Amino acid sequence: MENGAVYNETTEPEAKAPRRRPLGCTLRHLWGWRLPVKVIQTILSFVAVVCEEVVDDCMNCSGLYFFEFISCSAFLLCLLILYVYCTDLYESLGKDKVQKL
């Protein structure tokens, strides 16, 4: 015991984590025609938000406020969908939770 044979290393060295791309960007889950459609939908909803903000005067503003709410909500939800499907968050959450979301 005095020669130190008892105190040999008993664990293996840690394996390096696999190298990930910046922000974990992947297009595996949103491919084909779905990606361009979702990008166009995001751009159009952003244009709707900008167009609504251009209006200075209105006589009956309730419809304009409703349009503002809908277009802003659509823009934010499109961004959320793109973020979930185009990053590693999809794999982190799991397919079942993403479908429920």
PyRosetta script that sets phi, psi and omega in degrees:
from pyrosetta import init, pose_from_sequence

init()
pose = pose_from_sequence("MENGAVYNETTEPEAKAPRRRPLGCTLRHLWGWRLPVKVIQTILSFVAVVCEEVVDDCMNCSGLYFFEFISCSAFLLCLLILYVYCTDLYESLGKDKVQKL")
pose.set_psi(1, -21.2)
pose.set_omega(1, -177.2)
pose.set_phi(2, -75.6)
pose.set_psi(2, -16.6)
pose.set_omega(2, -178.5)
pose.set_phi(3, -84.2)
pose.set_psi(3, -3.7)
pose.set_omega(3, 176.2)
pose.set_phi(4, 85.7)
pose.set_psi(4, 8.4)
pose.set_omega(4, -178.5)
pose.set_phi(5, -67.4)
pose.set_psi(5, -24.5)
pose.set_omega(5, -178.7)
pose.set_phi(6, -72.7)
pose.set_psi(6, -27.0)
pose.set_omega(6, -173.1)
pose.set_phi(7, -98.6)
pose.set_psi(7, 36.3)
pose.set_omega(7, 175.6)
pose.set_phi(8, -69.7)
pose.set_psi(8, 159.0)
pose.set_omega(8, 177.8)
pose.set_phi(9, -64.1)
pose.set_psi(9, 133.6)
pose.set_omega(9, -177.9)
pose.set_phi(10, -111.7)
pose.set_psi(10, -7.1)
pose.set_omega(10, -179.8)
pose.set_phi(11, -114.4)
pose.set_psi(11, 154.4)
pose.set_omega(11, 177.0)
pose.set_phi(12, -83.7)
pose.set_psi(12, 151.8)
pose.set_omega(12, 176.4)
pose.set_phi(13, -65.1)
pose.set_psi(13, 150.6)
pose.set_omega(13, -178.4)
pose.set_phi(14, -68.1)
pose.set_psi(14, 136.9)
pose.set_omega(14, 176.3)
pose.set_phi(15, -79.2)
pose.set_psi(15, 143.0)
pose.set_omega(15, 178.3)
pose.set_phi(16, -70.9)
pose.set_psi(16, 142.6)
pose.set_omega(16, 177.7)
pose.set_phi(17, -67.8)
pose.set_psi(17, 145.5)
pose.set_omega(17, 178.7)
pose.set_phi(18, -62.0)
pose.set_psi(18, 143.6)
pose.set_omega(18, -178.0)
pose.set_phi(19, -71.1)
pose.set_psi(19, 130.0)
pose.set_omega(19, -178.4)
pose.set_phi(20, -110.4)
pose.set_psi(20, 150.6)
pose.set_omega(20, 176.0)
pose.set_phi(21, -71.7)
pose.set_psi(21, 159.5)
pose.set_omega(21, 178.4)
pose.set_phi(22, -58.2)
pose.set_psi(22, 130.6)
pose.set_omega(22, -178.7)
pose.set_phi(23, 61.5)
pose.set_psi(23, 8.2)
pose.set_omega(23, 178.5)
pose.set_phi(24, 61.9)
pose.set_psi(24, 35.3)
pose.set_omega(24, -175.4)
pose.set_phi(25, -68.7)
pose.set_psi(25, 127.1)
pose.set_omega(25, 178.1)
pose.set_phi(26, -146.9)
pose.set_psi(26, 148.8)
pose.set_omega(26, 179.3)
pose.set_phi(27, -115.1)
pose.set_psi(27, 20.2)
pose.set_omega(27, -178.2)
pose.set_phi(28, -65.3)
pose.set_psi(28, -33.2)
pose.set_omega(28, -173.2)
pose.set_phi(29, -95.0)
pose.set_psi(29, -10.7)
pose.set_omega(29, -179.3)
pose.set_phi(30, -134.6)
pose.set_psi(30, 83.1)
pose.set_omega(30, -173.2)
pose.set_phi(31, -123.3)
pose.set_psi(31, 173.2)
pose.set_omega(31, 178.6)
pose.set_phi(32, 72.5)
pose.set_psi(32, -138.5)
pose.set_omega(32, -177.2)
pose.set_phi(33, -76.6)
pose.set_psi(33, -16.1)
pose.set_omega(33, -175.9)
pose.set_phi(34, -68.2)
pose.set_psi(34, -37.2)
pose.set_omega(34, -179.1)
pose.set_phi(35, -65.8)
pose.set_psi(35, -52.1)
pose.set_omega(35, 178.7)
pose.set_phi(36, -60.9)
pose.set_psi(36, -37.3)
pose.set_omega(36, 179.3)
pose.set_phi(37, -64.3)
pose.set_psi(37, -42.7)
pose.set_omega(37, -179.5)
pose.set_phi(38, -68.1)
pose.set_psi(38, -36.5)
pose.set_omega(38, 177.6)
pose.set_phi(39, -67.4)
pose.set_psi(39, -43.7)
pose.set_omega(39, 178.2)
pose.set_phi(40, -63.5)
pose.set_psi(40, -40.0)
pose.set_omega(40, 178.0)
pose.set_phi(41, -62.1)
pose.set_psi(41, -40.8)
pose.set_omega(41, 178.4)
pose.set_phi(42, -65.1)
pose.set_psi(42, -43.5)
pose.set_omega(42, 180.0)
pose.set_phi(43, -64.3)
pose.set_psi(43, -44.3)
pose.set_omega(43, -179.0)
pose.set_phi(44, -66.3)
pose.set_psi(44, -37.3)
pose.set_omega(44, 177.9)
pose.set_phi(45, -68.9)
pose.set_psi(45, -33.3)
pose.set_omega(45, 175.0)
pose.set_phi(46, -67.7)
pose.set_psi(46, -40.5)
pose.set_omega(46, 177.3)
pose.set_phi(47, -62.1)
pose.set_psi(47, -38.3)
pose.set_omega(47, 177.6)
pose.set_phi(48, -63.3)
pose.set_psi(48, -40.4)
pose.set_omega(48, 177.9)
pose.set_phi(49, -63.5)
pose.set_psi(49, -44.2)
pose.set_omega(49, -179.7)
pose.set_phi(50, -65.1)
pose.set_psi(50, -43.3)
pose.set_omega(50, 179.7)
pose.set_phi(51, -62.5)
pose.set_psi(51, -37.1)
pose.set_omega(51, 179.1)
pose.set_phi(52, -66.9)
pose.set_psi(52, -36.3)
pose.set_omega(52, -179.3)
pose.set_phi(53, -72.0)
pose.set_psi(53, -18.7)
pose.set_omega(53, 179.7)
pose.set_phi(54, -72.0)
pose.set_psi(54, -28.6)
pose.set_omega(54, -176.9)
pose.set_phi(55, -67.0)
pose.set_psi(55, 123.9)
pose.set_omega(55, -179.7)
pose.set_phi(56, -95.8)
pose.set_psi(56, -46.7)
pose.set_omega(56, -176.0)
pose.set_phi(57, -121.2)
pose.set_psi(57, 142.5)
pose.set_omega(57, 173.0)
pose.set_phi(58, -148.6)
pose.set_psi(58, 149.8)
pose.set_omega(58, -178.6)
pose.set_phi(59, -87.0)
pose.set_psi(59, -43.2)
pose.set_omega(59, 178.7)
pose.set_phi(60, -122.5)
pose.set_psi(60, 97.6)
pose.set_omega(60, -169.0)
pose.set_phi(61, -88.6)
pose.set_psi(61, -3.7)
pose.set_omega(61, -176.8)
pose.set_phi(62, -62.9)
pose.set_psi(62, -40.7)
pose.set_omega(62, 177.6)
pose.set_phi(63, -66.4)
pose.set_psi(63, -36.4)
pose.set_omega(63, 178.8)
pose.set_phi(64, -67.4)
pose.set_psi(64, -40.3)
pose.set_omega(64, 177.7)
pose.set_phi(65, -66.1)
pose.set_psi(65, -38.9)
pose.set_omega(65, 177.1)
pose.set_phi(66, -64.0)
pose.set_psi(66, -43.8)
pose.set_omega(66, 177.7)
pose.set_phi(67, -61.9)
pose.set_psi(67, -39.3)
pose.set_omega(67, 177.9)
pose.set_phi(68, -62.2)
pose.set_psi(68, -45.5)
pose.set_omega(68, 179.3)
pose.set_phi(69, -61.8)
pose.set_psi(69, -46.5)
pose.set_omega(69, -177.4)
pose.set_phi(70, -66.0)
pose.set_psi(70, -45.6)
pose.set_omega(70, -177.1)
pose.set_phi(71, -68.4)
pose.set_psi(71, -38.0)
pose.set_omega(71, 177.8)
pose.set_phi(72, -68.1)
pose.set_psi(72, -41.3)
pose.set_omega(72, 177.2)
pose.set_phi(73, -63.5)
pose.set_psi(73, -42.2)
pose.set_omega(73, 178.6)
pose.set_phi(74, -62.4)
pose.set_psi(74, -41.2)
pose.set_omega(74, 179.5)
pose.set_phi(75, -63.2)
pose.set_psi(75, -47.0)
pose.set_omega(75, -178.9)
pose.set_phi(76, -66.5)
pose.set_psi(76, -39.1)
pose.set_omega(76, 178.2)
pose.set_phi(77, -68.5)
pose.set_psi(77, -36.0)
pose.set_omega(77, 176.3)
pose.set_phi(78, -64.0)
pose.set_psi(78, -41.4)
pose.set_omega(78, 177.0)
pose.set_phi(79, -63.4)
pose.set_psi(79, -41.0)
pose.set_omega(79, 178.6)
pose.set_phi(80, -62.4)
pose.set_psi(80, -44.5)
pose.set_omega(80, 179.8)
pose.set_phi(81, -63.4)
pose.set_psi(81, -44.8)
pose.set_omega(81, 177.5)
pose.set_phi(82, -61.2)
pose.set_psi(82, -41.4)
pose.set_omega(82, -180.0)
pose.set_phi(83, -64.3)
pose.set_psi(83, -44.9)
pose.set_omega(83, -177.6)
pose.set_phi(84, -66.9)
pose.set_psi(84, -46.0)
pose.set_omega(84, -175.4)
pose.set_phi(85, -77.9)
pose.set_psi(85, -22.6)
pose.set_omega(85, -175.1)
pose.set_phi(86, -105.5)
pose.set_psi(86, 8.8)
pose.set_omega(86, 175.8)
pose.set_phi(87, -128.4)
pose.set_psi(87, -178.6)
pose.set_omega(87, 179.6)
pose.set_phi(88, -75.6)
pose.set_psi(88, -2.3)
pose.set_omega(88, 179.1)
pose.set_phi(89, -61.5)
pose.set_psi(89, -32.3)
pose.set_omega(89, 178.7)
pose.set_phi(90, -58.9)
pose.set_psi(90, -46.1)
pose.set_omega(90, -179.8)
pose.set_phi(91, -73.3)
pose.set_psi(91, -31.1)
pose.set_omega(91, 179.3)
pose.set_phi(92, -67.4)
pose.set_psi(92, -42.1)
pose.set_omega(92, -179.6)
pose.set_phi(93, -76.1)
pose.set_psi(93, -40.3)
pose.set_omega(93, -175.4)
pose.set_phi(94, 101.2)
pose.set_psi(94, 150.8)
pose.set_omega(94, -174.5)
pose.set_phi(95, -62.1)
pose.set_psi(95, -40.7)
pose.set_omega(95, -178.7)
pose.set_phi(96, -63.1)
pose.set_psi(96, -44.4)
pose.set_omega(96, -179.2)
pose.set_phi(97, -69.2)
pose.set_psi(97, -35.0)
pose.set_omega(97, 178.5)
pose.set_phi(98, -66.1)
pose.set_psi(98, -40.7)
pose.set_omega(98, 179.0)
pose.set_phi(99, -66.1)
pose.set_psi(99, -35.6)
pose.set_omega(99, 176.5)
pose.set_phi(100, -68.9)
pose.set_psi(100, -36.3)
pose.set_omega(100, 179.9)
pose.set_phi(101, -64.8)
pose.dump_pdb("model.pdb")
